[in-house]
């Protein structure tokens, strides 16, 4: 746990580094902020934050910058109900009210406005019109500890997955287990399965997790090519503007693989996720942070809306913008459908 003063110092380091893109020195904090303690105390607090992995110094004599852990602590401290400044709220709302284009064209326009607001790259996927539902599952014993999970979806698709259990399970036990889960989950989407209150044994929990992952994998294949706006805005950030990795960054973003990794994130309805640096499973995205949410109605149609930028992004602005666009896109989609 951090003391209140150390929390404030960490927040100052993040805010100043986001604003200026230069390491933040303890003397700068002592001079610009009235913390009512001596510069030596501030240096000691920053040394503690560095020792605990919240900040780091690019060079021994330089000021400090946040680490992924520092950004994560900062993001977790942000209120969940943050909003855009009122003037921008009105601007975005008016834009949605005036929109008369087809919904696909409207997504392109919305992504351009989102990029403009956050000064980074905006991502909005087309609507996925359905989610896969479980029709039936079967479990077949292969060896004492190994079974085959056979998943049948309502869309007449069949998928198979090998499962290893921690104990020996007979075919009769597997059949009873499958029957219980079929009775509990038949006709459900992956999100509905996750939200169900069914009491499960350890083996049933393991099968359920595998089941959800398999349905999610099929759902992710349904996202079309996303609308991307603001690439130049993002690449003009100090982290990238003179980076020797610029060519590799462009190659990653122009390809489609990175979005498949983005869409692999399991995002619940109404949730906005922040994925920072090394938290990205795709190595090529570990120099970035991603703020992403889902819009729409899972039972009718849904898509993804998000912001991709450097780890040194304005998280408050990015989160509030994504929240607002997710809400307005959901309302627009409800009227369009």
C-alpha positions as CSV (number, residue, x, y, z in Angstrom):
1,X,0.0,0.0,0.0
2,X,1.2,3.5,-0.8
3,X,0.8,6.4,1.5
4,X,-1.4,9.3,0.3
5,X,1.7,11.5,-0.3
6,X,3.4,8.8,-2.4
7,X,0.1,8.2,-4.3
8,X,0.0,11.9,-5.1
9,X,3.7,12.0,-6.2
10,X,3.1,9.0,-8.5
11,X,0.1,10.7,-10.0
12,X,2.2,13.9,-10.5
13,X,4.9,11.9,-12.3
14,X,2.3,10.3,-14.6
15,X,0.4,13.5,-15.3
16,X,3.6,15.5,-15.9
17,X,5.1,12.8,-18.1
18,X,1.9,12.5,-20.1
19,X,1.8,16.3,-20.6
20,X,5.5,16.9,-21.4
21,X,7.0,13.6,-22.5
22,X,10.1,14.3,-20.5
23,X,11.3,12.6,-17.3
24,X,10.1,14.3,-14.1
25,X,12.7,15.3,-11.5
26,X,12.1,15.5,-7.8
27,X,13.2,19.1,-7.7
28,X,10.5,19.9,-10.3
29,X,7.9,18.4,-8.1
30,X,9.2,20.2,-5.0
31,X,9.2,23.5,-6.9
32,X,5.8,23.2,-8.7
33,X,3.7,21.4,-6.1
34,X,3.0,22.4,-2.5
35,X,3.4,19.0,-0.9
36,X,4.4,20.7,2.4
37,X,7.5,18.5,2.8
38,X,11.2,19.1,2.0
39,X,12.8,18.2,-1.4
40,X,14.7,15.5,0.4
41,X,11.5,13.8,1.5
42,X,10.2,13.9,-2.0
43,X,13.5,12.4,-3.2
44,X,13.1,9.6,-0.6
45,X,9.5,9.0,-1.7
46,X,10.5,8.8,-5.4
47,X,13.3,6.4,-4.4
48,X,10.7,4.2,-2.7
49,X,8.4,4.3,-5.8
50,X,11.4,3.3,-8.0
51,X,12.4,0.5,-5.6
52,X,8.8,-0.8,-5.7
53,X,8.7,-0.7,-9.5
54,X,6.2,2.2,-10.1
55,X,8.7,4.5,-11.7
56,X,12.1,4.2,-13.3
57,X,14.9,6.5,-14.5
58,X,16.0,6.2,-18.2
59,X,19.5,7.4,-17.0
60,X,21.1,7.6,-13.6
61,X,21.1,11.4,-13.6
62,X,17.7,11.8,-15.3
63,X,14.3,12.3,-13.8
64,X,11.7,9.6,-13.5
65,X,9.1,8.1,-15.8
66,X,6.2,5.7,-15.0
67,X,6.6,1.9,-15.5
68,X,3.7,-0.3,-16.7
69,X,3.1,-1.0,-13.0
70,X,2.9,2.8,-12.3
71,X,0.5,3.4,-15.2
72,X,-1.6,0.4,-13.9
73,X,-1.8,1.9,-10.4
74,X,-2.7,5.3,-11.9
75,X,-5.5,3.8,-14.1
76,X,-7.0,1.8,-11.2
77,X,-7.2,5.1,-9.2
78,X,-9.3,6.8,-12.0
79,X,-13.0,7.1,-11.1
80,X,-15.3,4.8,-13.2
81,X,-17.7,7.6,-13.9
82,X,-15.3,10.1,-15.5
83,X,-16.8,12.2,-18.3
84,X,-15.6,14.4,-21.1
85,X,-15.6,18.2,-20.6
86,X,-19.1,19.5,-21.0
87,X,-18.3,21.4,-24.3
88,X,-17.0,18.3,-25.9
89,X,-19.9,16.2,-24.6
90,X,-22.2,18.6,-26.4
91,X,-20.0,18.5,-29.6
92,X,-20.1,14.7,-29.7
93,X,-23.8,14.5,-28.9
94,X,-24.6,17.0,-31.6
95,X,-22.5,15.0,-34.1
96,X,-24.5,11.9,-33.4
97,X,-27.8,13.7,-33.6
98,X,-27.0,15.1,-37.0
99,X,-25.7,11.9,-38.5
100,X,-27.8,10.7,-41.5
101,X,-25.3,8.3,-43.1
102,X,-25.7,4.6,-43.4
103,X,-24.4,3.0,-40.2
104,X,-21.2,1.7,-41.7
105,X,-20.4,5.2,-43.0
106,X,-21.3,6.5,-39.6
107,X,-18.7,4.2,-37.9
108,X,-16.0,5.7,-40.1
109,X,-17.0,9.2,-39.1
110,X,-17.2,8.3,-35.4
111,X,-13.7,6.8,-35.5
112,X,-12.3,10.0,-37.1
113,X,-13.9,12.1,-34.3
114,X,-12.7,9.8,-31.6
115,X,-9.1,10.0,-33.0
116,X,-9.4,13.8,-33.0
117,X,-10.5,13.9,-29.4
118,X,-7.8,11.6,-28.0
119,X,-5.0,12.5,-30.5
120,X,-4.2,8.9,-31.0
121,X,-5.5,6.0,-33.2
122,X,-9.2,5.2,-32.9
123,X,-10.5,1.7,-33.6
124,X,-14.1,0.9,-34.3
125,X,-15.1,-2.6,-35.6
126,X,-18.2,-3.2,-37.7
127,X,-21.2,-4.7,-36.0
128,X,-21.1,-8.4,-35.4
129,X,-24.7,-9.5,-35.8
130,X,-24.8,-12.5,-33.6
131,X,-23.0,-14.5,-30.9
132,X,-22.7,-18.2,-31.1
133,X,-24.8,-20.3,-28.8
134,X,-24.2,-23.7,-27.3
135,X,-26.4,-26.5,-28.7
136,X,-24.8,-29.5,-27.2
137,X,-21.5,-30.6,-25.6
138,X,-20.1,-34.1,-25.3
139,X,-17.2,-35.6,-23.4
140,X,-15.4,-38.7,-24.6
141,X,-12.8,-40.5,-22.5
142,X,-9.5,-41.0,-24.3
143,X,-7.2,-42.0,-21.5
144,X,-7.5,-42.1,-17.7
145,X,-6.9,-38.4,-17.3
146,X,-7.5,-37.2,-20.8
147,X,-10.9,-36.5,-22.5
148,X,-12.2,-35.0,-25.8
149,X,-14.6,-32.1,-25.5
150,X,-17.0,-32.0,-28.5
151,X,-18.8,-28.7,-28.9
152,X,-21.8,-28.3,-31.1
153,X,-23.0,-24.8,-31.8
154,X,-26.5,-23.7,-32.8
155,X,-25.0,-22.5,-36.1
156,X,-24.3,-26.2,-37.0
157,X,-20.6,-25.9,-36.3
158,X,-18.6,-28.6,-34.5
159,X,-15.4,-27.9,-32.6
160,X,-13.2,-30.3,-30.6
161,X,-10.7,-29.7,-27.8
162,X,-8.5,-32.1,-25.7
163,X,-8.9,-31.7,-21.9
164,X,-6.6,-33.0,-19.2
165,X,-8.0,-33.5,-15.7
166,X,-6.2,-33.8,-12.4
167,X,-7.9,-37.1,-11.6
168,X,-9.1,-40.2,-13.3
169,X,-12.6,-39.8,-14.7
170,X,-14.6,-42.7,-16.2
171,X,-16.8,-42.4,-19.3
172,X,-19.9,-42.7,-17.1
173,X,-18.8,-39.8,-15.0
174,X,-18.0,-37.7,-18.1
175,X,-21.4,-38.4,-19.5
176,X,-23.1,-37.3,-16.3
177,X,-21.0,-34.2,-16.2
178,X,-21.8,-33.3,-19.8
179,X,-25.5,-33.9,-19.1
180,X,-25.5,-31.5,-16.2
181,X,-23.7,-28.8,-18.2
182,X,-26.0,-29.3,-21.2
183,X,-29.0,-28.8,-18.9
184,X,-27.5,-25.6,-17.4
185,X,-26.1,-24.0,-20.5
186,X,-28.0,-25.2,-23.6
187,X,-28.9,-22.2,-25.9
188,X,-26.5,-19.8,-24.1
189,X,-23.8,-17.5,-25.4
190,X,-20.4,-17.4,-23.7
191,X,-21.2,-14.2,-21.8
192,X,-24.5,-15.8,-20.6
193,X,-22.6,-18.9,-19.4
194,X,-20.1,-16.7,-17.5
195,X,-23.0,-14.7,-15.9
196,X,-24.9,-17.9,-14.8
197,X,-25.0,-18.7,-11.1
198,X,-24.7,-22.5,-11.6
199,X,-22.8,-24.2,-8.7
200,X,-20.0,-26.2,-10.2
201,X,-17.5,-28.9,-9.2
202,X,-13.8,-28.4,-10.0
203,X,-14.1,-30.6,-13.1
204,X,-17.3,-28.7,-14.2
205,X,-15.5,-25.4,-13.8
206,X,-12.6,-26.7,-16.0
207,X,-15.0,-27.8,-18.7
208,X,-17.0,-24.6,-18.5
209,X,-13.8,-22.4,-18.9
210,X,-12.8,-24.5,-21.9
211,X,-16.3,-24.2,-23.3
212,X,-16.4,-20.4,-22.9
213,X,-13.0,-20.0,-24.5
214,X,-14.0,-22.2,-27.5
215,X,-17.2,-20.2,-28.1
216,X,-15.3,-16.9,-27.7
217,X,-12.8,-18.0,-30.3
218,X,-15.7,-18.6,-32.8
219,X,-17.3,-15.2,-31.9
220,X,-14.0,-13.3,-32.5
221,X,-13.8,-14.6,-36.0
222,X,-17.0,-12.7,-36.8
223,X,-15.5,-9.2,-36.4
224,X,-14.8,-7.6,-39.7
225,X,-12.0,-5.3,-40.7
226,X,-12.0,-2.3,-38.3
227,X,-12.2,1.3,-39.1
228,X,-8.9,3.0,-38.2
229,X,-8.3,6.7,-37.9
230,X,-5.6,8.8,-36.4
231,X,-2.5,6.7,-37.3
232,X,-0.6,9.9,-38.1
233,X,-1.7,11.5,-34.8
234,X,-0.4,8.5,-32.9
235,X,2.9,8.3,-34.8
236,X,3.5,12.0,-34.2
237,X,3.9,11.3,-30.5
238,X,7.5,11.7,-29.2
239,X,7.8,8.0,-28.6
240,X,7.3,7.2,-32.2
241,X,8.2,10.3,-34.2
242,X,11.9,9.5,-34.3
243,X,11.8,5.9,-33.4
244,X,14.0,3.5,-35.4
245,X,11.1,1.0,-35.0
246,X,8.8,3.2,-37.0
247,X,8.8,0.9,-40.0
248,X,8.0,-2.2,-37.9
249,X,5.2,-0.3,-36.1
250,X,3.7,0.6,-39.5
251,X,4.0,-3.0,-40.7
252,X,2.2,-4.3,-37.5
253,X,-0.6,-1.8,-37.7
254,X,-1.2,-2.2,-41.4
255,X,-1.5,-5.9,-41.0
256,X,-4.6,-7.6,-39.6
257,X,-3.0,-9.9,-37.0
258,X,-2.8,-7.3,-34.3
259,X,-6.6,-6.7,-34.3
260,X,-7.3,-10.4,-33.9
261,X,-5.3,-10.1,-30.6
262,X,-7.3,-7.0,-29.6
263,X,-10.6,-8.8,-30.3
264,X,-9.4,-11.7,-28.2
265,X,-9.9,-9.6,-25.1
266,X,-13.0,-10.8,-23.3
267,X,-15.0,-7.6,-22.6
268,X,-18.2,-7.7,-20.7
269,X,-21.1,-5.4,-21.6
270,X,-20.6,-1.9,-20.1
271,X,-17.0,-2.6,-19.3
272,X,-14.1,-0.5,-20.5
273,X,-10.7,-2.3,-20.3
274,X,-7.3,-0.7,-20.2
275,X,-4.4,-2.9,-21.4
276,X,-1.0,-1.4,-20.7
277,X,2.3,-2.3,-22.4
278,X,3.5,-5.7,-21.4
279,X,-0.1,-6.7,-20.5
280,X,-0.7,-7.1,-24.2
281,X,-0.3,-10.8,-25.2
282,X,0.9,-9.8,-28.7
283,X,4.6,-8.8,-28.4
284,X,4.3,-6.2,-31.2
285,X,1.7,-4.3,-29.1
286,X,3.7,-4.2,-25.9
287,X,5.0,-0.6,-26.6
288,X,1.4,0.6,-26.7
289,X,-1.6,0.9,-24.4
290,X,-5.1,0.1,-25.5
291,X,-8.4,1.4,-24.1
292,X,-11.3,-0.7,-25.4
293,X,-15.0,-1.2,-24.8
294,X,-17.9,-3.0,-26.5
295,X,-20.9,-1.2,-28.0
296,X,-24.3,-2.5,-29.1
297,X,-26.5,-5.2,-27.8
298,X,-25.1,-8.7,-27.5
299,X,-28.5,-10.3,-28.5
300,X,-28.8,-8.2,-31.7
301,X,-25.4,-6.9,-32.7
302,X,-22.2,-5.6,-31.1
303,X,-18.8,-4.2,-32.0
304,X,-15.6,-2.9,-30.4
305,X,-14.6,0.8,-29.9
306,X,-11.2,1.7,-28.6
307,X,-8.1,3.8,-28.6
308,X,-4.5,2.7,-29.3
309,X,-1.6,4.9,-28.3
310,X,1.7,5.1,-26.5
311,X,1.8,4.0,-22.8
312,X,2.2,7.7,-22.1
313,X,-1.4,8.5,-23.1
314,X,-3.9,10.7,-21.4
315,X,-5.8,7.8,-19.8
316,X,-8.5,10.0,-18.3
317,X,-9.4,11.5,-21.7
318,X,-9.1,8.1,-23.5
319,X,-11.3,6.3,-21.0
320,X,-14.0,9.1,-20.9
321,X,-14.0,9.3,-24.7
322,X,-14.3,5.6,-25.3
323,X,-17.1,5.4,-22.6
324,X,-19.0,8.2,-24.4
325,X,-18.6,6.8,-27.9
326,X,-19.5,3.3,-26.7
327,X,-22.7,4.6,-25.1
328,X,-23.8,6.7,-28.1
329,X,-22.9,4.0,-30.7
330,X,-25.1,1.6,-28.7
331,X,-28.0,4.0,-28.8
332,X,-27.5,4.7,-32.5
333,X,-27.3,1.0,-33.3
334,X,-30.5,0.3,-31.3
335,X,-32.3,2.9,-33.4
336,X,-30.8,1.7,-36.7
337,X,-31.7,-2.0,-36.1
